[in-house]
Amino acid sequence: MKRERIISPELRRRIEERRRCNALVVARLRTEKGWTQAELAERAGVSLRWIKAMESNQLPRDYRMEHEIRVVMALGFGTYKIKDFYGLVDDMVNKNLGQRRKGKS
């Protein structure tokens, strides 16, 4: 039986906003490259269905991070630049929700 972790409403809100912003950044970068969802899926080696679910923020909570990394790398963020992609996502989350207070979870 899976045990659900208890997290604060603030952290839950931040997690959900991060997922939403992640989807927006992927869609924006894909569009800037002039790629369709199908082209991104092919380049990343994931299914079109997965890309559609990601961009619409409909992935299950336990989705495979490996797929997300493949998508990020296909968008041009190599192994040493993946942090730059997540920096874009974090910037969007912080803009929308404000900076996270230190020591809060």
Backbone torsions as a table, in degrees:
resi	resn	phi	psi	omega
1	MET	NA	129.8	179.1
2	LYS	-77.8	134.4	176.4
3	ARG	-99.3	126.3	179.3
4	GLU	-80.9	131.3	176.8
5	ARG	-73.7	143.4	177.0
6	ILE	-92.0	121.0	178.7
7	ILE	-128.6	156.1	-177.5
8	SER	-69.0	154.8	176.6
9	PRO	-58.2	-36.4	179.3
10	GLU	-63.1	-44.8	179.8
11	LEU	-67.6	-40.7	177.8
12	ARG	-59.5	-43.3	178.3
13	ARG	-60.8	-42.8	-179.5
14	ARG	-66.0	-40.6	178.1
15	ILE	-62.7	-46.3	179.5
16	GLU	-64.4	-39.8	178.6
17	GLU	-67.0	-36.1	178.3
18	ARG	-64.3	-42.9	177.5
19	ARG	-62.7	-42.5	-179.7
20	ARG	-64.1	-44.7	-179.8
21	CYS	-67.6	-36.3	176.2
22	ASN	-56.9	-46.7	179.1
23	ALA	-62.3	-42.8	-179.5
24	LEU	-64.9	-41.4	-179.7
25	VAL	-65.9	-43.1	178.3
26	VAL	-60.5	-47.9	-179.6
27	ALA	-61.8	-42.2	179.8
28	ARG	-63.3	-47.3	-179.2
29	LEU	-64.7	-40.2	178.2
30	ARG	-61.6	-45.2	-179.5
31	THR	-64.6	-41.4	178.0
32	GLU	-59.9	-31.8	178.3
33	LYS	-81.2	-9.4	-179.4
34	GLY	77.2	21.3	-178.7
35	TRP	-94.4	148.9	170.1
36	THR	-83.2	168.9	175.3
37	GLN	-61.6	-37.8	179.8
38	ALA	-63.6	-40.4	178.6
39	GLU	-64.6	-43.3	178.2
40	LEU	-62.8	-43.6	179.4
41	ALA	-58.5	-44.3	-179.8
42	GLU	-64.7	-45.6	-179.4
43	ARG	-64.7	-33.3	-178.1
44	ALA	-87.4	-15.2	-178.7
45	GLY	74.5	31.8	175.9
46	VAL	-124.1	169.1	-177.6
47	SER	-78.5	154.5	175.6
48	LEU	-60.4	-38.5	178.5
49	ARG	-58.6	-40.3	179.9
50	TRP	-65.6	-43.4	179.1
51	ILE	-61.8	-44.9	179.1
52	LYS	-60.7	-42.1	179.1
53	ALA	-65.6	-40.0	-179.9
54	MET	-64.3	-49.9	-175.8
55	GLU	-68.4	-21.1	178.0
56	SER	-101.0	10.4	178.7
57	ASN	56.8	41.8	-179.1
58	GLN	-114.5	14.7	178.2
59	LEU	-70.3	146.2	175.1
60	PRO	-65.7	156.7	-178.2
61	ARG	-58.7	-29.2	-177.1
62	ASP	-101.8	34.9	-179.5
63	TYR	-65.4	163.2	-176.4
64	ARG	-81.8	116.2	179.0
65	MET	-60.7	-30.3	178.7
66	GLU	-56.1	-40.5	179.0
67	HIS	-64.8	-42.2	179.5
68	GLU	-62.0	-42.5	179.6
69	ILE	-62.9	-40.1	177.4
70	ARG	-60.1	-42.1	179.9
71	VAL	-65.0	-46.8	-179.6
72	VAL	-60.4	-42.4	179.6
73	MET	-67.8	-38.8	178.0
74	ALA	-62.7	-29.4	179.3
75	LEU	-78.8	-0.1	174.2
76	GLY	106.2	8.3	178.4
77	PHE	-100.0	96.3	-179.2
78	GLY	-67.6	-178.6	-176.2
79	THR	-49.3	-42.3	-175.8
80	TYR	-89.3	-2.6	-178.8
81	LYS	-114.6	2.9	179.7
82	ILE	-58.2	-36.2	178.7
83	LYS	-60.3	-29.3	177.9
84	ASP	-66.4	-38.8	176.7
85	PHE	-61.8	-49.0	-178.7
86	TYR	-68.4	-24.6	172.4
87	GLY	-64.2	-40.1	175.6
88	LEU	-61.0	-43.6	179.7
89	VAL	-64.2	-47.0	-179.8
90	ASP	-60.9	-40.9	178.3
91	ASP	-59.9	-41.5	-179.9
92	MET	-66.9	-42.7	178.3
93	VAL	-61.2	-46.8	-179.2
94	ASN	-64.2	-36.1	176.9
95	LYS	-64.6	-41.2	-177.3
96	ASN	-77.7	-36.0	-174.2
97	LEU	-114.0	-9.9	-174.3
98	GLY	88.0	163.2	-179.9
99	GLN	-63.1	141.5	176.2
100	ARG	-74.3	133.2	178.8
101	ARG	-73.0	136.1	179.9
102	LYS	-62.9	140.2	176.3
103	GLY	83.4	-2.0	178.3
104	LYS	-96.0	140.9	173.8
105	SER	-131.1	NA	NA
